[in-house]
């Protein structure tokens, strides 16, 4: 008996020690994660996970650590574990999981995650772009084949990226180990800190004989992504916040990135200085000069940024001073990461982004800078230049048609590799479309005059309006290829009709004929106007009850009929499916019914002619009650609005 007691005491002590050790390891991993030491955090978390431990915070940080290191395969594995543990996550996790799945070319599952992200983040530009470009893979495939891509022979087993032109050479960034007693490692990447290297360029664009670029520019931390003036006298480059042998940190004790400038004097780089708009509290990085050298484009997360990193530009004055940095705005920047800008000789902005619908990770995009400073719709540079992994830091020589892009795509030999790019055909930015058509009476087939035809954008904002003449024709010109528009036709005593139009990515005219139905429809007491007008449901934004523009179009049909029948009275009844609590569903549906009634009275229908009530889940039309497993389509049958005629 005494031996048994001693045995259990020993086991309890070991158990306590095990729990204590686990807590210590979790704390250690979390601290490493907060300090961006992702290599250390991953090692500790993986060791804990191997023992069967799971928690939401641990899985979030483990998946994120892999994601931020661009190890999307392992990131996807741990995001899957996270969602299996708890499917209710912040929007960022849906987005990162989607990007990780794209890197594995699992686009169907990635699109499902993006659909969830879109619901949770409706006001984000990334969500809006996702809704607008549902056929993004088709579009990318259609634009493929503009480039040939092959790896350079100078790539090492370490990260090599960010090639730029310098005289008859390229200068690039590398974490390759060139020897020496001190081999300091970056705890984010697990590799040596990067330095600048240069290599000769052959007539075919191949790079050969790589050597260290300048010992004067090297520090104990990262140097990367330079840009040079045409005369070779000035360099701008990225470095950790380390200058004059002093390392600086932000309030969280993190050493961020800054852009530095140096001059070439007497055969060496000297007069190294940080640019005046940099800061200890935010990063600035990846500078690139415009061909005229009057602007410097760069990347930053400074206050006022839209996403994780935004593209900026700053004017360079003749005396070498700088203007005020300008954010390129939300036509280019998203809530994600925009980075690695390049400005071509013909004034095209190339940049990497993970905020647009793409193949996965960072993709390269191009946007024409117009004379007024505005930008054309960013185009995905497609395969083979882009891949499911990170593709970034693209440059091109307009004379030789040779350029370079960096990527961590599969089959590379290092973390990142540099690839030689040969341009096969130039990008087309002057893409223009027209929408034309004829409005006819559906019953007689005759052209209709006096029809008000409106062109709306994808947010249902009216852009242009025309009135048809005797021939019934209409025309809208100067439209953007690839954009989504709506054409709406209206005439008194006829049904309003609205046609969605997705314009192709090529010059031409899209023919959109419209046939209008006469409005008068025979009805009787007990009829449901929703069924008469084939309105499946009135759509509201998630958990809201404001009338959306697309819902207003359907409601206007009912308003018009009530105006045609001045004695008609209607009972507005809204229903939900069984998901959510009964009390919540009843309140939500009642608010939506009253919101519909309020909107209709604002359109001229007297309140006494309307009754509004929400029934929640009390009148299901199929088996899908609580605890019954149903498909999304079956649940949707219960989410309906009825407009019953109770008096004529």
C-alpha positions, -999 to 999 in steps of 0.1 A, spaced: 0 0 0 28 24 10 46 17 -23 14 25 -42 11 58 -25 47 67 -32 42 57 -68 12 80 -72 31 108 -55 60 104 -79 36 104 -109 19 136 -96 52 153 -93 62 143 -129 28 155 -141 31 189 -123 66 193 -137 53 184 -172 26 210 -170 50 236 -156 75 229 -184 48 232 -210 37 266 -197 73 278 -197 77 266 -233 44 283 -244 56 316 -228 90 312 -244 74 306 -278 50 335 -275 78 359 -265 98 347 -296 67 353 -318 62 388 -304 99 396 -312 94 383 -348 118 354 -340 96 331 -360 123 303 -364 125 300 -326 87 303 -321 81 275 -347 106 252 -332 91 255 -297 54 254 -308 61 223 -330 77 206 -301 46 213 -279 22 203 -306 40 170 -311 30 162 -275 -7 166 -284 -13 201 -270 -36 224 -288 -49 259 -280 -63 286 -302 -36 312 -295 -8 286 -301 -23 275 -334 -28 311 -345 8 320 -338 22 288 -352 3 292 -385 11 329 -386 48 323 -380 49 299 -410 28 323 -431 50 353 -424 80 332 -434 62 324 -467 61 287 -458 26 284 -471 24 246 -470 30 244 -433 9 275 -427 -21 258 -444 -16 227 -423 -18 247 -390 -45 270 -402 -66 239 -409 -59 227 -374 -70 262 -361 -103 261 -380 -110 225 -369 -105 237 -333 -127 268 -337 -143 279 -370 -151 314 -356 -119 333 -363 -111 369 -371 -112 379 -408 -74 380 -411 -72 342 -405 -97 335 -433 -76 356 -456 -42 341 -447 -57 306 -449 -70 314 -484 -37 327 -495 -19 296 -481 -44 273 -499 -38 292 -532 -1 285 -528 -10 248 -527 -32 254 -558 -62 244 -539 -83 272 -554 -118 258 -546 -111 257 -509 -93 290 -510 -123 306 -527 -146 293 -499 -123 309 -473 -124 342 -493 -162 340 -494 -162 339 -456 -137 367 -455 -159 388 -478 -189 384 -456 -169 394 -425 -150 423 -442 -175 438 -466 -161 473 -465 -126 462 -473 -113 468 -508 -99 432 -508 -134 419 -502 -148 442 -529 -122 430 -554 -129 394 -545 -166 400 -553 -159 419 -585 -134 394 -599 -149 360 -592 -135 347 -625 -100 359 -617 -84 326 -627 -100 327 -661 -88 363 -665 -52 354 -654 -51 324 -678 -63 346 -707 -34 370 -701 -7 344 -698 23 339 -720 36 375 -722 70 364 -707 95 336 -707 110 329 -673 141 308 -663 163 307 -632 197 325 -631 228 304 -625 240 328 -598 213 317 -573 225 302 -541 210 278 -515 200 310 -496 177 338 -504 186 358 -535 162 385 -547 157 421 -557 179 426 -588 183 461 -602 203 475 -631 235 493 -624 257 503 -654 263 470 -673 255 449 -642 228 440 -618 230 445 -581 210 421 -560 203 411 -524 215 378 -509 218 359 -476 245 337 -490 272 328 -465 306 341 -478 326 328 -448 341 346 -418 341 337 -382 309 355 -373 278 340 -388 249 359 -373 214 347 -381 182 365 -385 156 348 -362 128 357 -386 143 339 -416 168 315 -400 194 327 -426 223 351 -424 216 388 -427 215 400 -463 241 420 -482 243 436 -516 260 417 -544 268 425 -581 270 404 -612 279 410 -648 252 406 -675 257 387 -707 241 397 -740 214 371 -734 206 386 -699 223 358 -679 241 370 -648 277 358 -640 305 362 -616 287 374 -585 308 393 -559 301 415 -528 291 449 -539 305 473 -513 320 466 -479 313 503 -470 275 497 -473 275 465 -452 264 465 -416 257 438 -389 221 437 -401 202 436 -435 211 456 -465 188 451 -495 169 465 -526 190 494 -539 183 519 -567 208 541 -585 209 574 -603 217 571 -640 252 586 -635 259 560 -608 268 587 -582 240 581 -558 225 549 -543 193 546 -522 189 513 -503 171 495 -475 188 487 -442 177 479 -407 176 509 -384 214 508 -378 237 538 -385 271 549 -372 274 517 -353 242 524 -334 211 502 -335 177 519 -329 144 504 -320 108 514 -318 87 515 -287 83 477 -288 121 473 -290 120 461 -326 145 472 -352 126 483 -383 137 492 -418 148 525 -432 159 539 -466 194 553 -467 213 573 -493 250 573 -501 273 590 -526 301 575 -548 333 595 -542 369 587 -549 360 551 -558 339 542 -527 305 547 -513 304 573 -485 282 599 -468 256 574 -458 225 591 -444 190 580 -435 163 598 -455 144 626 -435 110 610 -438 121 577 -422 113 570 -386 122 547 -357 85 539 -353 76 526 -388 94 510 -417 104 525 -451 119 501 -477 124 491 -513 131 524 -530 130 529 -567 137 560 -588 115 570 -617 133 573 -651 133 611 -647 147 608 -612 124 634 -599 104 610 -577 114 581 -554 88 554 -550 90 532 -519 71 510 -494 60 519 -459 36 512 -431 37 548 -418 7 564 -402 -21 568 -427 -13 536 -446 -42 515 -458 -27 481 -454 2 461 -439 25 480 -463 15 506 -489 32 521 -519 43 558 -516 62 583 -536 81 614 -526 94 643 -548 132 648 -550 140 685 -552 169 698 -573 189 706 -542 186 669 -531 159 676 -504 126 658 -504 89 668 -505 62 652 -484 56 615 -490 23 607 -509 3 575 -505 -6 562 -539 -42 558 -527 -67 530 -525 -69 525 -563 -34 508 -559 -31 500 -522 -53 475 -504 -55 463 -468 -29 436 -477 7 441 -487 18 462 -517 56 462 -521 86 462 -545 76 490 -569 93 496 -603 86 524 -628 94 516 -664 106 540 -691 71 542 -705 56 552 -671 41 519 -660 41 511 -623 49 474 -615 44 462 -580 39 431 -559 6 426 -539 -13 399 -520 -44 421 -518 -58 414 -553 -74 382 -565 -43 363 -577 -25 329 -579 -13 329 -543 12 348 -521 25 379 -537 18 384 -574 32 410 -598 8 436 -612 11 465 -636 -7 498 -638 -3 526 -664 4 560 -648 -18 584 -668 -8 620 -676 -31 634 -648 -13 611 -623 -42 586 -621 -37 549 -625 -52 523 -649 -68 491 -635 -39 470 -621 -33 439 -643 -20 406 -630 11 397 -650 -1 361 -651 19 329 -657 47 321 -660 59 353 -644 35 348 -615 31 315 -597 11 302 -567 40 313 -544 55 348 -538 66 366 -570 80 401 -565 107 426 -574 102 428 -612 124 450 -635 127 452 -673 152 467 -697 130 483 -725 158 480 -751 170 444 -746 135 432 -734 154 413 -707 145 417 -670 144 399 -637 118 388 -611 123 372 -577 103 342 -565 102 315 -539 83 292 -563 88 254 -561 119 239 -577 141 268 -567 174 262 -550 171 288 -523 145 305 -501 141 331 -528 156 329 -563 161 354 -591 147 345 -625 156 359 -659 126 373 -677 122 378 -715 93 399 -727 75 382 -756 48 409 -761 41 443 -746 14 449 -721 -18 465 -734 -33 493 -713 -53 512 -739 -82 488 -736 -116 504 -744 -151 490 -745 -185 502 -756 -219 489 -746 -247 493 -771 -281 478 -778 -317 483 -788 -347 486 -764 -378 468 -777 -413 460 -765 -412 423 -755 -448 417 -768 -446 435 -801 -409 434 -808 -410 470 -819 -382 495 -809 -392 518 -781 -385 556 -779 -385 576 -747 -369 548 -726 -345 561 -699 -313 539 -701 -288 542 -673 -253 528 -669 -244 519 -633 -211 508 -618 -206 477 -596 -217 498 -566 -250 507 -584 -239 543 -588 -254 559 -620 -226 569 -643 -244 579 -675 -280 582 -687 -295 585 -722 -330 586 -737 -338 564 -767 -352 579 -800 -375 562 -825 -350 535 -834 -347 524 -797 -309 524 -798 -286 534 -769 -248 536 -766 -222 540 -738 -186 548 -747 -151 549 -731 -157 520 -706 -129 501 -688 -122 466 -701 -127 439 -675 -151 460 -653 -186 451 -642 -215 474 -652 -253 473 -650 -276 486 -678 -310 497 -665 -340 505 -688 -371 524 -674 -403 536 -690 -436 544 -675 -461 515 -676 -432 490 -682 -412 469 -658 -378 482 -649 -351 459 -663 -315 458 -652 -288 437 -670 -253 430 -655 -225 432 -680 -189 420 -675 -168 436 -702 -140 414 -718 -103 422 -715 -100 434 -751 -111 463 -772 -145 461 -787 -183 465 -783 -206 445 -761 -241 443 -775 -268 443 -748 -304 443 -763 -332 447 -737 -368 437 -741 -393 454 -717 -424 438 -703 -456 459 -698 -462 465 -662 -499 456 -659 -502 421 -643 -536 406 -632 -535 399 -595 -560 388 -568 -563 388 -530 -539 362 -515 -513 365 -543 -477 369 -532 -461 397 -552 -427 382 -545 -436 351 -565 -453 372 -592 -422 392 -598 -399 362 -592 -382 378 -562 -365 350 -543 -356 371 -514 -348 407 -504 -311 408 -497 -296 426 -467 -260 430 -456 -249 405 -430 -267 411 -396 -282 444 -409 -315 456 -422 -307 486 -443 -321 484 -478 -294 476 -503 -294 491 -539 -300 456 -554 -329 451 -530 -343 485 -538 -346 475 -575 -369 445 -566 -389 466 -541 -395 493 -567 -414 467 -588 -439 462 -559 -441 499 -553 -450 505 -589 -477 478 -588 -493 493 -557 -493 527 -574 -511 511 -603 -536 496 -579 -543 525 -555 -566 504 -532 -542 475 -528 -531 466 -493 -501 444 -487 -488 423 -458 -450 423 -457 -437 391 -440 -400 382 -436 -386 349 -426 -352 335 -415 -338 300 -415 -334 281 -382 -297 290 -376 -293 314 -347 -316 318 -317 -353 320 -322 -354 354 -303 -326 368 -324 -342 356 -357 -376 370 -348 -361 404 -339 -339 405 -371 -368 395 -394 -391 420 -377 -366 448 -381 -361 439 -418 -399 438 -424 -403 473 -409 -373 485 -428 -390 474 -461 -422 492 -450 -403 524 -442 -386 523 -476 -419 518 -494 -436 547 -476 -406 569 -486 -414 560 -522 -450 573 -519 -470 543 -505 -492 553 -476 -484 535 -444 -520 525 -438 -518 503 -469 -489 482 -454 -486 457 -426 -451 446 -417 -441 417 -394 -411 394 -391 -418 357 -383 -382 346 -377 -380 308 -380 -416 301 -370 -428 293 -405 -402 270 -421 -413 255 -454 -391 224 -451 -376 201 -426 -346 224 -417 -355 230 -381 -329 233 -353 -305 203 -351 -316 191 -386 -286 190 -410 -294 208 -442 -276 221 -472 -271 258 -478 -297 256 -506 -323 241 -483 -317 267 -456 -320 295 -483 -356 283 -491 -366 295 -456 -349 329 -459 -376 346 -478 -398 377 -480 -435 376 -488 -457 404 -500 -493 391 -497 -522 411 -512 -548 414 -484 -571 439 -502 -577 452 -537 
